[in-house]
Amino acid sequence: MTSHLLEMARLLHENPGGLHYKEIARCIGRTPRHVLRLRDQFPAVFGIQLEEHRSNPEVERGHLRLPRGGLGVQVTLTAAEVEVLLTAAKRLRSLTPLAEEALRKLAQGTPLISSFEREPVLYSPLTDEYLPEIYEKTCKAIRDRQVVRLTYRNAKGETRTYRFDPYVLIARDPHLYLVGANHNSRAAGFDPIKELRLDQVQKLVLERERFGKPPFDVREYCRRRFRAFGGEGEAVRVRVRFSPEKAGFIRRTRRHPTQVTEDLEDGSVVWQVEVPLSEDLVHFIVGYGPHARVLEPDELRRRVVEWARGAVEANV
Protein backbone atom coordinates (compact mmCIF):
# COMPACT_ATOMS: atom_id res chain seq x y z
CA MET A 1 0.00 0.00 0.00
CA THR A 2 1.54 3.31 -1.06
CA SER A 3 1.80 6.37 1.16
CA HIS A 4 -0.08 8.35 -1.51
CA LEU A 5 -3.03 5.96 -1.29
CA LEU A 6 -3.14 6.32 2.48
CA GLU A 7 -2.88 10.09 2.19
CA MET A 8 -5.74 10.17 -0.30
CA ALA A 9 -7.88 8.01 2.00
CA ARG A 10 -7.15 10.34 4.89
CA LEU A 11 -8.12 13.43 2.85
CA LEU A 12 -11.43 11.87 1.83
CA HIS A 13 -12.11 10.75 5.39
CA GLU A 14 -11.57 14.34 6.61
CA ASN A 15 -13.78 15.72 3.83
CA PRO A 16 -16.96 13.58 3.89
CA GLY A 17 -18.54 15.79 1.20
CA GLY A 18 -15.84 14.72 -1.23
CA LEU A 19 -12.97 16.50 -3.00
CA HIS A 20 -12.23 17.26 -6.64
CA TYR A 21 -9.59 14.89 -7.94
CA LYS A 22 -7.39 17.86 -8.96
CA GLU A 23 -7.51 19.20 -5.39
CA ILE A 24 -6.49 15.75 -4.11
CA ALA A 25 -3.59 15.76 -6.57
CA ARG A 26 -2.41 19.12 -5.29
CA CYS A 27 -2.64 18.03 -1.64
CA ILE A 28 -0.63 14.83 -2.08
CA GLY A 29 1.82 16.30 -4.59
CA ARG A 30 0.95 14.03 -7.52
CA THR A 31 -0.67 14.46 -10.92
CA PRO A 32 -4.46 14.25 -11.48
CA ARG A 33 -3.89 11.16 -13.64
CA HIS A 34 -2.09 9.49 -10.72
CA VAL A 35 -5.05 10.25 -8.43
CA LEU A 36 -7.39 8.47 -10.85
CA ARG A 37 -5.10 5.44 -10.75
CA LEU A 38 -5.21 5.53 -6.95
CA ARG A 39 -9.01 5.70 -7.14
CA ASP A 40 -9.03 2.38 -9.00
CA GLN A 41 -7.01 0.73 -6.21
CA PHE A 42 -9.56 1.45 -3.46
CA PRO A 43 -11.70 -1.69 -4.01
CA ALA A 44 -8.70 -4.03 -3.78
CA VAL A 45 -7.02 -2.28 -0.84
CA PHE A 46 -9.93 -0.99 1.27
CA GLY A 47 -12.80 -3.10 0.00
CA ILE A 48 -14.85 -0.05 -1.06
CA GLN A 49 -15.64 1.77 -4.30
CA LEU A 50 -15.28 5.54 -4.23
CA GLU A 51 -18.42 7.43 -5.20
CA GLU A 52 -18.41 9.66 -8.28
CA HIS A 53 -21.06 11.63 -10.15
CA ARG A 54 -21.62 8.83 -12.63
CA SER A 55 -22.44 6.37 -9.83
CA ASN A 56 -24.16 8.84 -7.51
CA PRO A 57 -25.63 12.09 -8.96
CA GLU A 58 -25.41 13.66 -5.50
CA VAL A 59 -21.62 13.78 -5.89
CA GLU A 60 -20.38 16.86 -7.75
CA ARG A 61 -18.75 16.32 -11.13
CA GLY A 62 -15.05 15.66 -10.85
CA HIS A 63 -15.34 14.88 -7.13
CA LEU A 64 -14.47 11.66 -5.33
CA ARG A 65 -16.22 10.69 -2.11
CA LEU A 66 -16.11 7.88 0.40
CA PRO A 67 -19.34 5.89 0.61
CA ARG A 68 -21.49 6.15 3.72
CA GLY A 69 -19.71 4.45 6.59
CA GLY A 70 -16.31 5.58 5.35
CA LEU A 71 -13.26 3.58 6.32
CA GLY A 72 -14.42 2.29 9.70
CA VAL A 73 -12.35 -0.58 11.07
CA GLN A 74 -13.47 -3.38 13.37
CA VAL A 75 -10.83 -5.22 15.39
CA THR A 76 -10.76 -7.57 18.36
CA LEU A 77 -8.45 -6.60 21.23
CA THR A 78 -7.22 -8.57 24.21
CA ALA A 79 -7.50 -7.10 27.71
CA ALA A 80 -3.74 -6.41 27.68
CA GLU A 81 -4.01 -4.57 24.36
CA VAL A 82 -6.88 -2.48 25.69
CA GLU A 83 -4.83 -1.54 28.74
CA VAL A 84 -1.90 -0.43 26.58
CA LEU A 85 -4.15 1.72 24.39
CA LEU A 86 -5.91 3.11 27.43
CA THR A 87 -2.61 4.15 28.98
CA ALA A 88 -1.50 5.84 25.75
CA ALA A 89 -4.84 7.64 25.37
CA LYS A 90 -4.66 8.93 28.95
CA ARG A 91 -1.30 10.53 28.28
CA LEU A 92 -2.80 12.29 25.26
CA ARG A 93 -5.99 13.34 27.05
CA SER A 94 -4.89 16.97 27.41
CA LEU A 95 -3.52 17.01 23.87
CA THR A 96 -6.53 16.11 21.78
CA PRO A 97 -10.24 15.42 22.31
CA LEU A 98 -9.84 12.41 19.99
CA ALA A 99 -8.17 10.68 22.94
CA GLU A 100 -11.31 11.24 25.01
CA GLU A 101 -13.41 9.76 22.21
CA ALA A 102 -11.11 6.75 22.03
CA LEU A 103 -11.47 6.22 25.77
CA ARG A 104 -15.26 6.42 25.47
CA LYS A 105 -15.33 3.79 22.72
CA LEU A 106 -13.03 1.50 24.66
CA ALA A 107 -15.29 1.84 27.69
CA GLN A 108 -18.35 0.87 25.65
CA GLY A 109 -16.79 -2.33 24.40
CA THR A 110 -14.64 -3.37 27.35
CA PRO A 111 -16.12 -4.32 30.76
CA LEU A 112 -12.61 -4.30 32.25
CA ILE A 113 -12.02 -0.62 31.65
CA SER A 114 -13.52 0.50 34.97
CA SER A 115 -10.86 -1.42 36.90
CA PHE A 116 -8.17 0.13 34.67
CA GLU A 117 -9.56 3.57 35.56
CA ARG A 118 -9.57 2.85 39.31
CA GLU A 119 -6.12 1.27 39.46
CA PRO A 120 -3.91 2.75 36.72
CA VAL A 121 -0.56 1.13 36.10
CA LEU A 122 0.87 4.38 34.74
CA TYR A 123 0.19 7.95 35.83
CA SER A 124 1.89 10.98 34.28
CA PRO A 125 1.55 14.32 36.10
CA LEU A 126 3.68 16.06 33.46
CA THR A 127 1.19 17.42 30.94
CA ASP A 128 0.78 20.65 29.02
CA GLU A 129 -2.60 22.28 28.50
CA TYR A 130 -3.57 22.83 24.86
CA LEU A 131 -6.32 24.85 23.26
CA PRO A 132 -9.23 22.74 21.89
CA GLU A 133 -8.46 21.26 18.46
CA ILE A 134 -5.00 22.86 18.32
CA TYR A 135 -3.35 19.47 17.81
CA GLU A 136 -5.81 18.35 15.10
CA LYS A 137 -5.47 21.66 13.22
CA THR A 138 -1.70 21.51 13.44
CA CYS A 139 -1.56 17.92 12.12
CA LYS A 140 -3.89 18.79 9.24
CA ALA A 141 -1.78 21.80 8.29
CA ILE A 142 1.41 19.70 8.34
CA ARG A 143 -0.11 16.91 6.23
CA ASP A 144 -1.75 19.27 3.71
CA ARG A 145 1.18 21.74 3.67
CA GLN A 146 -1.23 24.50 4.55
CA VAL A 147 -0.09 27.95 5.69
CA VAL A 148 -1.36 28.95 9.13
CA ARG A 149 -1.73 32.24 10.98
CA LEU A 150 -1.01 31.80 14.65
CA THR A 151 -0.83 33.89 17.79
CA TYR A 152 2.00 32.87 20.10
CA ARG A 153 2.89 33.83 23.66
CA ASN A 154 6.57 33.34 24.40
CA ALA A 155 8.22 32.55 27.74
CA LYS A 156 8.45 36.27 28.57
CA GLY A 157 4.68 36.66 28.19
CA GLU A 158 5.00 38.62 24.93
CA THR A 159 2.37 37.91 22.27
CA ARG A 160 3.26 37.76 18.59
CA THR A 161 1.36 36.87 15.42
CA TYR A 162 3.05 34.84 12.68
CA ARG A 163 2.23 33.45 9.26
CA PHE A 164 3.84 30.04 9.38
CA ASP A 165 4.58 27.03 7.18
CA PRO A 166 4.29 24.09 9.61
CA TYR A 167 6.77 21.29 8.85
CA VAL A 168 6.74 18.85 11.77
CA LEU A 169 6.00 18.34 15.47
CA ILE A 170 8.93 17.30 17.67
CA ALA A 171 8.30 15.64 21.04
CA ARG A 172 10.65 16.64 23.84
CA ASP A 173 8.92 15.13 26.85
CA PRO A 174 6.64 16.44 28.10
CA HIS A 175 6.43 19.23 25.49
CA LEU A 176 5.55 19.29 21.80
CA TYR A 177 7.32 21.79 19.54
CA LEU A 178 6.08 22.94 16.14
CA VAL A 179 8.93 23.49 13.68
CA GLY A 180 8.44 25.38 10.44
CA ALA A 181 9.15 28.51 8.43
CA ASN A 182 8.18 31.88 9.88
CA HIS A 183 7.09 34.25 7.09
CA ASN A 184 7.96 37.30 9.23
CA SER A 185 11.61 36.20 9.52
CA ARG A 186 11.80 35.23 5.87
CA ALA A 187 10.53 38.67 4.78
CA ALA A 188 13.13 40.35 7.01
CA GLY A 189 15.94 38.31 5.45
CA PHE A 190 16.60 36.07 8.47
CA ASP A 191 16.62 32.29 8.80
CA PRO A 192 12.89 31.43 8.67
CA ILE A 193 13.12 28.14 10.61
CA LYS A 194 11.52 28.62 14.00
CA GLU A 195 10.50 26.31 16.83
CA LEU A 196 7.32 27.06 18.80
CA ARG A 197 6.06 25.24 21.89
CA LEU A 198 2.60 24.00 20.98
CA ASP A 199 0.98 24.75 24.34
CA GLN A 200 2.01 28.42 23.97
CA VAL A 201 0.05 28.80 20.72
CA GLN A 202 -2.95 30.96 21.68
CA LYS A 203 -4.77 30.79 18.33
CA LEU A 204 -4.24 28.96 15.04
CA VAL A 205 -6.14 29.62 11.80
CA LEU A 206 -5.74 27.51 8.66
CA GLU A 207 -5.34 29.62 5.51
CA ARG A 208 -6.17 28.61 1.96
CA GLU A 209 -2.58 29.11 0.77
CA ARG A 210 -0.43 25.99 0.41
CA PHE A 211 3.35 25.68 0.44
CA GLY A 212 5.57 23.30 -1.50
CA LYS A 213 7.53 20.43 -0.05
CA PRO A 214 10.29 22.07 2.01
CA PRO A 215 13.97 21.09 1.83
CA PHE A 216 13.82 20.09 5.48
CA ASP A 217 15.19 16.96 7.14
CA VAL A 218 13.90 16.66 10.72
CA ARG A 219 16.59 14.13 11.70
CA GLU A 220 19.39 16.40 10.50
CA TYR A 221 17.69 19.35 12.18
CA CYS A 222 17.69 17.54 15.53
CA ARG A 223 21.34 16.58 15.13
CA ARG A 224 22.28 20.27 14.95
CA ARG A 225 20.85 21.22 18.36
CA PHE A 226 20.70 20.05 21.94
CA ARG A 227 17.08 20.13 23.17
CA ALA A 228 14.82 22.93 21.98
CA PHE A 229 17.13 25.90 21.53
CA GLY A 230 19.56 26.26 18.66
CA GLY A 231 23.25 26.77 19.33
CA GLU A 232 25.86 29.14 18.00
CA GLY A 233 28.23 28.22 15.21
CA GLU A 234 29.19 24.79 13.98
CA ALA A 235 28.88 21.57 15.93
CA VAL A 236 31.85 20.78 18.19
CA ARG A 237 32.84 17.71 20.13
CA VAL A 238 31.56 17.91 23.70
CA ARG A 239 32.92 15.55 26.36
CA VAL A 240 31.68 15.56 29.94
CA ARG A 241 32.71 13.21 32.75
CA PHE A 242 29.90 12.21 35.12
CA SER A 243 30.52 10.73 38.56
CA PRO A 244 29.75 7.07 39.39
CA GLU A 245 26.70 8.29 41.37
CA LYS A 246 25.14 9.74 38.19
CA ALA A 247 26.65 7.48 35.55
CA GLY A 248 23.58 5.23 35.44
CA PHE A 249 21.29 8.14 34.60
CA ILE A 250 23.60 9.18 31.78
CA ARG A 251 23.92 5.71 30.28
CA ARG A 252 20.19 4.94 30.31
CA THR A 253 18.90 7.97 28.38
CA ARG A 254 19.80 8.90 24.84
CA ARG A 255 19.72 12.69 24.76
CA HIS A 256 21.08 13.30 21.27
CA PRO A 257 21.51 11.26 18.03
CA THR A 258 25.33 11.62 18.19
CA GLN A 259 25.60 10.49 21.83
CA VAL A 260 28.41 8.08 22.76
CA THR A 261 29.27 6.96 26.30
CA GLU A 262 32.53 5.52 27.59
CA ASP A 263 32.65 3.62 30.89
CA LEU A 264 35.69 4.29 33.08
CA GLU A 265 37.28 1.95 35.63
CA ASP A 266 36.13 3.96 38.65
CA GLY A 267 32.46 3.64 37.59
CA SER A 268 32.18 7.11 36.11
CA VAL A 269 31.22 7.68 32.49
CA VAL A 270 32.34 10.06 29.76
CA TRP A 271 29.40 11.42 27.79
CA GLN A 272 30.14 12.67 24.27
CA VAL A 273 27.98 14.50 21.71
CA GLU A 274 28.63 16.71 18.69
CA VAL A 275 26.47 19.83 18.87
CA PRO A 276 26.81 23.63 18.67
CA LEU A 277 27.28 25.24 22.08
CA SER A 278 23.99 26.48 23.54
CA GLU A 279 22.35 27.70 26.72
CA ASP A 280 20.36 24.45 26.92
CA LEU A 281 23.60 22.45 26.96
CA VAL A 282 24.99 24.62 29.77
CA HIS A 283 21.76 24.20 31.78
CA PHE A 284 21.93 20.42 31.39
CA ILE A 285 25.50 20.19 32.70
CA VAL A 286 25.05 22.68 35.55
CA GLY A 287 22.01 20.72 36.69
CA TYR A 288 24.33 17.85 37.72
CA GLY A 289 26.36 20.18 39.97
CA PRO A 290 29.58 18.59 41.29
CA HIS A 291 28.82 15.32 39.50
CA ALA A 292 29.67 16.74 36.04
CA ARG A 293 33.06 17.95 34.79
CA VAL A 294 33.47 19.37 31.28
CA LEU A 295 36.51 17.82 29.59
CA GLU A 296 36.14 19.73 26.32
CA PRO A 297 35.77 22.27 24.83
CA ASP A 298 37.27 24.95 27.04
CA GLU A 299 34.63 27.49 26.02
CA LEU A 300 31.84 25.26 27.33
CA ARG A 301 33.71 24.78 30.62
CA ARG A 302 34.01 28.57 30.96
CA ARG A 303 30.26 29.04 30.39
CA VAL A 304 29.37 26.34 32.91
CA VAL A 305 31.59 27.98 35.55
CA GLU A 306 30.07 31.42 34.88
CA TRP A 307 26.52 30.06 35.14
CA ALA A 308 27.24 28.13 38.33
CA ARG A 309 28.99 31.15 39.88
CA GLY A 310 25.98 33.32 39.03
CA ALA A 311 23.62 30.84 40.67
CA VAL A 312 25.75 30.89 43.85
CA GLU A 313 25.92 34.69 43.95
CA ALA A 314 22.16 34.99 43.48
CA ASN A 315 21.46 32.66 46.40
CA VAL A 316 24.08 33.64 48.97
Secondary structure, 3 states (H helix, E strand, C coil): CCHHHHHHHHHHHHCCCCEEHHHHHHHHCCCHHHHHHHHHHHHHHHCCCCECCCCCCCCCCCEEECCCCCCCCCCCCCHHHHHHHHHHHHHCCCCCHHHHHHHHHHHHHCCCHHHHHHCCCCCCCCCCCCCCCHHHHHHHHHHHCEEEEEEEECCCCCEEEEEEEEEEEEEECCEEEEEEEEHHHHHCCCCCEEEEEHHHEEEEEEEEEECCCCCCCHHHHHHCECCCCECEEEEEEEEEEECHHHHHHHHHCCCCCCCEEEECCCCCEEEEEEEEECHHHHHHHHCCHHHEEEEECHHHHHHHHHHHHHHHHHHC
